[in-house]
Amino acid sequence: MTSKNIAVQIDNVVKRYGSVTALHGVSLDILENEFFTLLGPSGCGKTTLLRSIAGFEDVTAGTIQLKGKDITGQPPHQRPVNTVFQQYALFPHMTVTDNVMFGLLRSGWNKPEAVRRVHEVLELVQLSDFAERKPGQMSGGQQQRVALARALAPRPEVLLLDEPLSALDLKLRQAVRVELKALQRETGIAFIFVTHDQEEALTMSDRIAVMSSGRVQQIGTPREIYESPVNRFVADFIGETNLLDVDVQSVTDGMAQIVLPGGSAFSCPAAAVVDPGKGHLSVRPERITLCEAGAGNFNATVLGQVYLGTDIHLQVSLADEEKIDVRLQNSEATVVPETGSHIGLQLEAGAARLLAD
């Protein structure tokens, strides 16, 4: 990574509100033409960081650079970024064309240039046929695309998106994800997307920054975040996982030798140097397969099952009464054990990871 392809560089940014610290020395680089997601639970600092990039929040310490230029002290209207908010804030009395054109005219575009640009962005978001409609005559997904068109019209160098899909129903949200990712690729600019929805982050992002309590816990591709979490928070927040207490014998060259519940020995990658003693093993439910009782890595008793259409979730109890979840892909070949039956569980190769706290 070089400075030439970094769109936004955030260096040791701190934000305090009185005695409360919302951001604790956050540092990260966002590349040009990258779909970058800030992911975390409510109150983790992701929206505060986004608003700091936009200029709506002054930072207490640290710097923010846009393509090598320090914009830390610039007011929002002087920053070549635009924001799409949760609430689209469209003018209800204006047509789609007028909503998109409003900001262009206010920022000094002449009318002919503004008209041409409005036509371009409405075509980009596939709303050319809706140019003369008003927001009240449009669906939620269409209004969201109007807000996108308005934000893209001035040709920002970075587009900031603060949970813009949260108001849409599930089916529409899934469809708009695909459109939004395609739009980012077509425009060729960096999108910085804020969400608490793990599925949105995994399906749309080039890279993800997982945040908690004002700190970045991990940055990586969706696969890296999901397959190789660095600590318990990331493993537990991204997708579903089983966190098992295990006895750590040793950790050498990134591989841990551990004893599983039930007493069998096991080797797996370690997220960090972990001292011998008690540790935490992360195992994804879909990476566990069933086998005969007495075989595999664990003996278990089936406590119940939940049918979810594409998957069947089993809850099982291990010998030490620790409960874990197993996910079976639903097919005609899937044999679902009955509640109360005794089974064995086998961990797939690479399925488990020893975590730091």
C-alpha positions as a Markdown table, in Angstrom:
| # | Residue | x | y | z |
|---|---|---|---|---|
| 1 | Met | 0.0 | 0.0 | 0.0 |
| 2 | Thr | 1.4 | 3.4 | -1.0 |
| 3 | Ser | 0.3 | 6.9 | -0.3 |
| 4 | Lys | -0.7 | 7.2 | -4.0 |
| 5 | Asn | -3.6 | 4.8 | -3.6 |
| 6 | Ile | -4.8 | 5.8 | -0.2 |
| 7 | Ala | -8.1 | 7.8 | -0.4 |
| 8 | Val | -8.5 | 8.5 | 3.4 |
| 9 | Gln | -5.8 | 8.2 | 6.0 |
| 10 | Ile | -6.9 | 8.3 | 9.6 |
| 11 | Asp | -4.0 | 8.7 | 12.1 |
| 12 | Asn | -4.4 | 8.3 | 15.8 |
| 13 | Val | -7.8 | 10.0 | 15.9 |
| 14 | Val | -9.3 | 10.7 | 19.4 |
| 15 | Lys | -12.7 | 12.1 | 20.0 |
| 16 | Arg | -13.9 | 13.1 | 23.5 |
| 17 | Tyr | -17.3 | 14.4 | 24.7 |
| 18 | Gly | -16.4 | 15.8 | 28.1 |
| 19 | Ser | -15.3 | 12.8 | 30.2 |
| 20 | Val | -16.5 | 10.3 | 27.6 |
| 21 | Thr | -14.0 | 9.1 | 25.0 |
| 22 | Ala | -15.8 | 7.9 | 21.8 |
| 23 | Leu | -12.7 | 7.2 | 19.8 |
| 24 | His | -9.4 | 5.9 | 21.3 |
| 25 | Gly | -6.6 | 6.6 | 18.9 |
| 26 | Val | -8.1 | 5.1 | 15.8 |
| 27 | Ser | -5.7 | 4.6 | 12.8 |
| 28 | Leu | -6.6 | 3.1 | 9.5 |
| 29 | Asp | -6.1 | 3.6 | 5.7 |
| 30 | Ile | -9.0 | 3.4 | 3.2 |
| 31 | Leu | -7.9 | 2.8 | -0.5 |
| 32 | Glu | -9.2 | 4.5 | -3.6 |
| 33 | Asn | -12.0 | 2.6 | -5.3 |
| 34 | Glu | -12.5 | 0.5 | -2.2 |
| 35 | Phe | -15.8 | -0.5 | -0.5 |
| 36 | Phe | -14.7 | -0.2 | 3.1 |
| 37 | Thr | -17.1 | -0.9 | 6.0 |
| 38 | Leu | -17.0 | 0.2 | 9.6 |
| 39 | Leu | -18.8 | -2.5 | 11.5 |
| 40 | Gly | -19.7 | -2.8 | 15.1 |
| 41 | Pro | -22.6 | -2.6 | 17.7 |
| 42 | Ser | -24.4 | 0.6 | 18.6 |
| 43 | Gly | -22.1 | 3.0 | 20.5 |
| 44 | Cys | -18.9 | 1.5 | 19.3 |
| 45 | Gly | -17.8 | 4.8 | 17.6 |
| 46 | Lys | -18.3 | 3.9 | 13.9 |
| 47 | Thr | -20.7 | 6.8 | 13.2 |
| 48 | Thr | -18.6 | 9.2 | 15.2 |
| 49 | Leu | -15.6 | 8.3 | 13.0 |
| 50 | Leu | -17.7 | 8.7 | 9.8 |
| 51 | Arg | -18.9 | 12.1 | 11.0 |
| 52 | Ser | -15.3 | 13.1 | 11.7 |
| 53 | Ile | -14.3 | 12.3 | 8.2 |
| 54 | Ala | -17.3 | 14.3 | 6.9 |
| 55 | Gly | -16.3 | 17.3 | 9.2 |
| 56 | Phe | -19.5 | 17.2 | 11.2 |
| 57 | Glu | -17.4 | 16.3 | 14.3 |
| 58 | Asp | -14.2 | 18.0 | 15.3 |
| 59 | Val | -11.6 | 15.5 | 16.5 |
| 60 | Thr | -9.9 | 16.0 | 19.9 |
| 61 | Ala | -6.5 | 14.7 | 18.6 |
| 62 | Gly | -5.1 | 13.1 | 15.5 |
| 63 | Thr | -5.3 | 13.8 | 11.8 |
| 64 | Ile | -7.5 | 12.9 | 8.8 |
| 65 | Gln | -6.0 | 13.1 | 5.3 |
| 66 | Leu | -7.9 | 12.9 | 2.0 |
| 67 | Lys | -5.6 | 11.8 | -0.8 |
| 68 | Gly | -2.6 | 13.2 | 1.0 |
| 69 | Lys | -4.2 | 16.5 | 2.0 |
| 70 | Asp | -4.8 | 17.2 | 5.7 |
| 71 | Ile | -8.5 | 18.0 | 6.1 |
| 72 | Thr | -8.7 | 17.8 | 9.9 |
| 73 | Gly | -9.6 | 21.4 | 10.4 |
| 74 | Gln | -11.7 | 22.0 | 7.3 |
| 75 | Pro | -15.4 | 22.7 | 7.6 |
| 76 | Pro | -17.8 | 20.1 | 5.9 |
| 77 | His | -18.6 | 22.2 | 2.8 |
| 78 | Gln | -14.9 | 22.4 | 1.9 |
| 79 | Arg | -14.3 | 18.7 | 2.0 |
| 80 | Pro | -14.8 | 16.8 | -1.3 |
| 81 | Val | -16.9 | 14.1 | 0.4 |
| 82 | Asn | -20.6 | 13.5 | 0.5 |
| 83 | Thr | -22.8 | 11.6 | 3.0 |
| 84 | Val | -25.9 | 9.4 | 2.6 |
| 85 | Phe | -27.7 | 9.3 | 5.9 |
| 86 | Gln | -30.1 | 6.8 | 7.5 |
| 87 | Gln | -33.0 | 9.3 | 6.8 |
| 88 | Tyr | -32.8 | 10.3 | 3.2 |
| 89 | Ala | -34.0 | 13.9 | 3.9 |
| 90 | Leu | -35.4 | 14.5 | 0.4 |
| 91 | Phe | -37.5 | 17.6 | -0.2 |
| 92 | Pro | -41.0 | 16.3 | -0.4 |
| 93 | His | -42.3 | 19.2 | -2.5 |
| 94 | Met | -39.6 | 18.8 | -5.1 |
| 95 | Thr | -39.3 | 16.4 | -8.0 |
| 96 | Val | -36.4 | 13.9 | -8.2 |
| 97 | Thr | -34.6 | 16.1 | -10.7 |
| 98 | Asp | -34.9 | 19.2 | -8.4 |
| 99 | Asn | -33.8 | 17.2 | -5.3 |
| 100 | Val | -30.6 | 16.0 | -7.1 |
| 101 | Met | -30.0 | 19.4 | -8.7 |
| 102 | Phe | -30.5 | 21.5 | -5.5 |
| 103 | Gly | -27.0 | 20.9 | -4.1 |
| 104 | Leu | -25.3 | 21.5 | -7.5 |
| 105 | Leu | -26.9 | 24.9 | -7.9 |
| 106 | Arg | -26.2 | 25.9 | -4.4 |
| 107 | Ser | -22.5 | 25.0 | -4.8 |
| 108 | Gly | -22.1 | 27.2 | -7.9 |
| 109 | Trp | -22.8 | 24.9 | -10.9 |
| 110 | Asn | -24.5 | 26.6 | -13.8 |
| 111 | Lys | -27.9 | 25.4 | -14.9 |
| 112 | Pro | -26.9 | 23.6 | -18.1 |
| 113 | Glu | -24.1 | 21.7 | -16.5 |
| 114 | Ala | -26.3 | 20.8 | -13.5 |
| 115 | Val | -29.0 | 19.5 | -15.8 |
| 116 | Arg | -26.5 | 17.3 | -17.7 |
| 117 | Arg | -25.1 | 16.0 | -14.5 |
| 118 | Val | -28.5 | 15.2 | -13.0 |
| 119 | His | -29.3 | 13.2 | -16.2 |
| 120 | Glu | -26.0 | 11.3 | -15.8 |
| 121 | Val | -26.5 | 10.3 | -12.2 |
| 122 | Leu | -30.2 | 9.4 | -12.6 |
| 123 | Glu | -29.2 | 7.1 | -15.4 |
| 124 | Leu | -26.4 | 5.7 | -13.2 |
| 125 | Val | -28.9 | 4.8 | -10.4 |
| 126 | Gln | -31.6 | 3.7 | -13.0 |
| 127 | Leu | -34.1 | 6.4 | -12.1 |
| 128 | Ser | -34.3 | 8.3 | -15.4 |
| 129 | Asp | -38.0 | 7.3 | -15.8 |
| 130 | Phe | -38.7 | 8.7 | -12.4 |
| 131 | Ala | -37.2 | 12.2 | -12.9 |
| 132 | Glu | -40.4 | 14.1 | -12.5 |
| 133 | Arg | -41.9 | 12.2 | -9.6 |
| 134 | Lys | -41.9 | 13.4 | -6.0 |
| 135 | Pro | -40.5 | 11.4 | -3.1 |
| 136 | Gly | -43.9 | 10.5 | -1.8 |
| 137 | Gln | -44.7 | 8.8 | -5.1 |
| 138 | Met | -41.7 | 6.4 | -4.8 |
| 139 | Ser | -40.9 | 3.3 | -2.8 |
| 140 | Gly | -38.2 | 3.2 | 0.0 |
| 141 | Gly | -35.7 | 1.7 | -2.3 |
| 142 | Gln | -36.3 | 4.3 | -5.0 |
| 143 | Gln | -35.9 | 7.1 | -2.5 |
| 144 | Gln | -32.7 | 5.6 | -1.3 |
| 145 | Arg | -31.4 | 5.7 | -4.9 |
| 146 | Val | -32.4 | 9.3 | -5.2 |
| 147 | Ala | -30.4 | 10.1 | -2.0 |
| 148 | Leu | -27.4 | 8.2 | -3.6 |
| 149 | Ala | -27.8 | 10.2 | -6.9 |
| 150 | Arg | -27.9 | 13.5 | -4.9 |
| 151 | Ala | -24.7 | 12.5 | -3.0 |
| 152 | Leu | -22.9 | 11.4 | -6.2 |
| 153 | Ala | -23.9 | 14.4 | -8.3 |
| 154 | Pro | -21.1 | 16.8 | -7.2 |
| 155 | Arg | -18.5 | 14.1 | -8.0 |
| 156 | Pro | -17.2 | 13.6 | -4.5 |
| 157 | Glu | -13.8 | 11.9 | -4.0 |
| 158 | Val | -15.2 | 9.7 | -1.2 |
| 159 | Leu | -18.8 | 8.7 | -0.4 |
| 160 | Leu | -19.8 | 8.2 | 3.2 |
| 161 | Leu | -22.9 | 6.0 | 3.9 |
| 162 | Asp | -24.3 | 5.9 | 7.4 |
| 163 | Glu | -26.5 | 2.8 | 7.6 |
| 164 | Pro | -28.5 | 3.9 | 4.5 |
| 165 | Leu | -30.3 | 0.5 | 4.2 |
| 166 | Ser | -31.6 | 0.3 | 7.7 |
| 167 | Ala | -35.1 | 1.6 | 6.8 |
| 168 | Leu | -35.7 | -1.0 | 4.0 |
| 169 | Asp | -37.3 | -4.4 | 4.5 |
| 170 | Leu | -35.2 | -7.6 | 4.2 |
| 171 | Lys | -35.9 | -8.5 | 0.6 |
| 172 | Leu | -35.4 | -4.9 | -0.6 |
| 173 | Arg | -32.3 | -4.5 | 1.5 |
| 174 | Gln | -30.8 | -7.6 | -0.1 |
| 175 | Ala | -31.5 | -6.3 | -3.6 |
| 176 | Val | -30.1 | -2.9 | -2.9 |
| 177 | Arg | -26.9 | -4.4 | -1.5 |
| 178 | Val | -26.1 | -5.7 | -5.0 |
| 179 | Glu | -27.0 | -2.4 | -6.6 |
| 180 | Leu | -24.9 | -0.4 | -4.2 |
| 181 | Lys | -21.8 | -2.6 | -4.7 |
| 182 | Ala | -22.2 | -2.4 | -8.5 |
| 183 | Leu | -22.6 | 1.4 | -8.2 |
| 184 | Gln | -19.4 | 1.6 | -6.3 |
| 185 | Arg | -17.5 | -0.3 | -8.9 |
| 186 | Glu | -19.0 | 1.8 | -11.7 |
| 187 | Thr | -18.2 | 5.2 | -10.1 |
| 188 | Gly | -14.6 | 4.1 | -9.1 |
| 189 | Ile | -14.6 | 6.0 | -5.9 |
| 190 | Ala | -14.1 | 4.9 | -2.3 |
| 191 | Phe | -17.3 | 4.1 | -0.4 |
| 192 | Ile | -17.1 | 4.2 | 3.4 |
| 193 | Phe | -20.1 | 2.3 | 4.8 |
| 194 | Val | -21.3 | 2.2 | 8.4 |
| 195 | Thr | -23.4 | -0.7 | 9.6 |
| 196 | His | -24.1 | -3.0 | 12.5 |
| 197 | Asp | -25.4 | -5.7 | 10.1 |
| 198 | Gln | -22.7 | -8.5 | 9.8 |
| 199 | Glu | -24.3 | -9.9 | 6.6 |
| 200 | Glu | -24.2 | -6.5 | 4.9 |
| 201 | Ala | -20.6 | -6.1 | 5.8 |
| 202 | Leu | -19.6 | -9.6 | 4.6 |
| 203 | Thr | -21.5 | -9.5 | 1.3 |
| 204 | Met | -20.6 | -5.9 | 0.2 |
| 205 | Ser | -17.1 | -5.0 | 1.5 |
| 206 | Asp | -13.6 | -5.2 | 0.1 |
| 207 | Arg | -12.3 | -4.8 | 3.6 |
| 208 | Ile | -13.9 | -4.4 | 7.0 |
| 209 | Ala | -12.9 | -2.6 | 10.2 |
| 210 | Val | -14.6 | -4.2 | 13.2 |
| 211 | Met | -15.0 | -1.7 | 16.1 |
| 212 | Ser | -15.8 | -2.0 | 19.7 |
| 213 | Ser | -15.8 | 0.7 | 22.5 |
| 214 | Gly | -14.1 | 3.3 | 20.3 |
| 215 | Arg | -11.3 | 1.0 | 19.1 |
| 216 | Val | -10.6 | -0.9 | 16.0 |
| 217 | Gln | -10.4 | -4.6 | 16.9 |
| 218 | Gln | -9.5 | -6.0 | 13.4 |
| 219 | Ile | -9.1 | -4.9 | 9.8 |
| 220 | Gly | -9.3 | -7.4 | 6.9 |
| 221 | Thr | -11.2 | -8.8 | 4.0 |
| 222 | Pro | -14.5 | -10.5 | 4.8 |
| 223 | Arg | -12.9 | -13.9 | 4.6 |
| 224 | Glu | -10.1 | -12.9 | 6.9 |
| 225 | Ile | -12.4 | -11.4 | 9.5 |
| 226 | Tyr | -14.7 | -14.4 | 9.4 |
| 227 | Glu | -12.2 | -17.2 | 9.1 |
| 228 | Ser | -9.3 | -15.7 | 11.2 |
| 229 | Pro | -10.7 | -13.5 | 14.0 |
| 230 | Val | -8.1 | -12.1 | 16.3 |
| 231 | Asn | -10.0 | -12.1 | 19.5 |
| 232 | Arg | -13.2 | -13.2 | 21.2 |
| 233 | Phe | -15.2 | -10.1 | 20.4 |
| 234 | Val | -14.6 | -10.3 | 16.6 |
| 235 | Ala | -15.3 | -14.1 | 16.6 |
| 236 | Asp | -18.5 | -13.6 | 18.5 |
| 237 | Phe | -19.7 | -10.5 | 16.7 |
| 238 | Ile | -19.1 | -11.8 | 13.1 |
| 239 | Gly | -21.5 | -14.6 | 12.3 |
| 240 | Glu | -22.2 | -17.4 | 14.7 |
| 241 | Thr | -19.5 | -19.2 | 16.6 |
| 242 | Asn | -19.0 | -21.6 | 19.5 |
| 243 | Leu | -16.6 | -20.4 | 22.1 |
| 244 | Leu | -15.2 | -23.4 | 24.1 |
| 245 | Asp | -13.0 | -23.3 | 27.2 |
| 246 | Val | -9.9 | -25.4 | 26.5 |
| 247 | Asp | -6.7 | -26.3 | 28.2 |
| 248 | Val | -3.7 | -24.8 | 26.3 |
| 249 | Gln | -0.6 | -27.0 | 26.5 |
| 250 | Ser | 1.7 | -24.9 | 24.3 |
| 251 | Val | 1.8 | -22.4 | 21.4 |
| 252 | Thr | 4.7 | -22.7 | 18.9 |
| 253 | Asp | 5.0 | -20.9 | 15.6 |
| 254 | Gly | 1.4 | -19.9 | 15.5 |
| 255 | Met | 0.1 | -23.4 | 16.2 |
| 256 | Ala | -1.5 | -24.3 | 19.6 |
| 257 | Gln | -1.6 | -27.7 | 21.2 |
| 258 | Ile | -4.7 | -28.0 | 23.3 |
| 259 | Val | -7.0 | -30.4 | 25.2 |
| 260 | Leu | -10.6 | -30.3 | 24.2 |
| 261 | Pro | -13.6 | -30.7 | 26.6 |
| 262 | Gly | -13.8 | -34.4 | 27.0 |
| 263 | Gly | -10.0 | -34.9 | 27.1 |
| 264 | Ser | -8.9 | -35.4 | 23.5 |
| 265 | Ala | -5.8 | -33.6 | 22.2 |
| 266 | Phe | -6.1 | -31.2 | 19.3 |
| 267 | Ser | -3.9 | -28.9 | 17.2 |
| 268 | Cys | -5.1 | -25.6 | 15.7 |
| 269 | Pro | -4.0 | -22.1 | 14.7 |
| 270 | Ala | -3.6 | -19.5 | 17.4 |
| 271 | Ala | -4.7 | -15.9 | 16.9 |
| 272 | Ala | -2.0 | -14.7 | 19.3 |
| 273 | Val | 0.6 | -15.9 | 21.7 |
| 274 | Val | -1.4 | -17.5 | 24.5 |
| 275 | Asp | 0.2 | -18.7 | 27.7 |
| 276 | Pro | -0.3 | -22.3 | 28.8 |
| 277 | Gly | -3.5 | -22.6 | 30.9 |
| 278 | Lys | -7.1 | -21.9 | 30.1 |
| 279 | Gly | -7.9 | -20.6 | 26.6 |
| 280 | His | -10.9 | -20.0 | 24.3 |
| 281 | Leu | -11.5 | -22.0 | 21.1 |
| 282 | Ser | -13.7 | -20.5 | 18.3 |
| 283 | Val | -15.5 | -23.1 | 16.2 |
| 284 | Arg | -18.0 | -22.1 | 13.5 |
| 285 | Pro | -21.2 | -24.2 | 13.6 |
| 286 | Glu | -21.0 | -25.1 | 9.9 |
| 287 | Arg | -17.5 | -26.5 | 10.3 |
| 288 | Ile | -18.6 | -29.4 | 12.5 |
| 289 | Thr | -19.7 | -32.7 | 11.1 |
| 290 | Leu | -21.6 | -35.5 | 12.7 |
| 291 | Cys | -20.2 | -39.0 | 13.2 |
| 292 | Glu | -20.8 | -42.1 | 15.3 |
| 293 | Ala | -20.7 | -41.8 | 19.1 |
| 294 | Gly | -17.2 | -42.6 | 20.3 |
| 295 | Ala | -15.6 | -41.2 | 17.1 |
| 296 | Gly | -14.5 | -37.7 | 16.2 |
| 297 | Asn | -13.3 | -35.0 | 18.6 |
| 298 | Phe | -16.3 | -34.9 | 20.9 |
| 299 | Asn | -19.0 | -37.1 | 22.3 |
| 300 | Ala | -22.3 | -35.2 | 22.5 |
| 301 | Thr | -26.0 | -35.5 | 23.2 |
| 302 | Val | -28.6 | -33.8 | 21.0 |
| 303 | Leu | -30.7 | -31.4 | 22.9 |
| 304 | Gly | -32.9 | -30.0 | 20.1 |
| 305 | Gln | -33.2 | -28.9 | 16.5 |
| 306 | Val | -34.4 | -25.8 | 14.6 |
| 307 | Tyr | -35.5 | -26.0 | 11.0 |
| 308 | Leu | -34.4 | -22.9 | 9.1 |
| 309 | Gly | -35.1 | -23.9 | 5.5 |
| 310 | Thr | -31.6 | -23.8 | 4.0 |
| 311 | Asp | -30.1 | -25.1 | 7.3 |
| 312 | Ile | -30.9 | -27.2 | 10.3 |
| 313 | His | -29.4 | -26.1 | 13.6 |
| 314 | Leu | -28.7 | -28.6 | 16.3 |
| 315 | Gln | -28.0 | -27.7 | 19.9 |
| 316 | Val | -25.9 | -30.4 | 21.5 |
| 317 | Ser | -24.4 | -30.9 | 24.9 |
| 318 | Leu | -20.8 | -32.1 | 25.4 |
| 319 | Ala | -19.6 | -34.4 | 28.1 |
| 320 | Asp | -18.9 | -31.5 | 30.5 |
| 321 | Glu | -22.5 | -30.2 | 29.8 |
| 322 | Glu | -21.1 | -27.3 | 27.7 |
| 323 | Lys | -23.6 | -26.5 | 25.0 |
| 324 | Ile | -22.6 | -25.8 | 21.4 |
| 325 | Asp | -24.5 | -25.3 | 18.1 |
| 326 | Val | -24.0 | -27.4 | 14.9 |
| 327 | Arg | -25.3 | -26.3 | 11.5 |
| 328 | Leu | -26.3 | -28.9 | 8.9 |
| 329 | Gln | -27.0 | -28.0 | 5.3 |
| 330 | Asn | -30.5 | -29.1 | 4.4 |
| 331 | Ser | -30.7 | -31.6 | 1.6 |
| 332 | Glu | -32.3 | -35.0 | 0.9 |
| 333 | Ala | -29.1 | -36.7 | 2.1 |
| 334 | Thr | -29.0 | -34.9 | 5.4 |
| 335 | Val | -29.7 | -37.3 | 8.3 |
| 336 | Val | -30.9 | -35.3 | 11.4 |
| 337 | Pro | -30.4 | -37.2 | 14.7 |
| 338 | Glu | -33.3 | -37.3 | 17.1 |
| 339 | Thr | -33.4 | -35.3 | 20.3 |
| 340 | Gly | -31.7 | -37.3 | 23.1 |
| 341 | Ser | -29.5 | -39.4 | 20.8 |
| 342 | His | -25.8 | -39.7 | 21.4 |
| 343 | Ile | -23.5 | -38.7 | 18.6 |
| 344 | Gly | -19.8 | -37.8 | 17.8 |
| 345 | Leu | -18.7 | -34.5 | 16.5 |
| 346 | Gln | -15.7 | -34.0 | 14.1 |
| 347 | Leu | -14.0 | -30.6 | 13.6 |
| 348 | Glu | -13.1 | -30.0 | 10.0 |
| 349 | Ala | -9.4 | -29.2 | 9.2 |
| 350 | Gly | -8.9 | -25.5 | 9.9 |
| 351 | Ala | -12.3 | -25.2 | 11.6 |
| 352 | Ala | -11.0 | -24.0 | 15.0 |
| 353 | Arg | -8.9 | -21.1 | 16.2 |
| 354 | Leu | -7.4 | -20.4 | 19.6 |
| 355 | Leu | -8.2 | -16.8 | 20.5 |
| 356 | Ala | -6.9 | -14.1 | 22.7 |
| 357 | Asp | -9.3 | -12.4 | 25.2 |
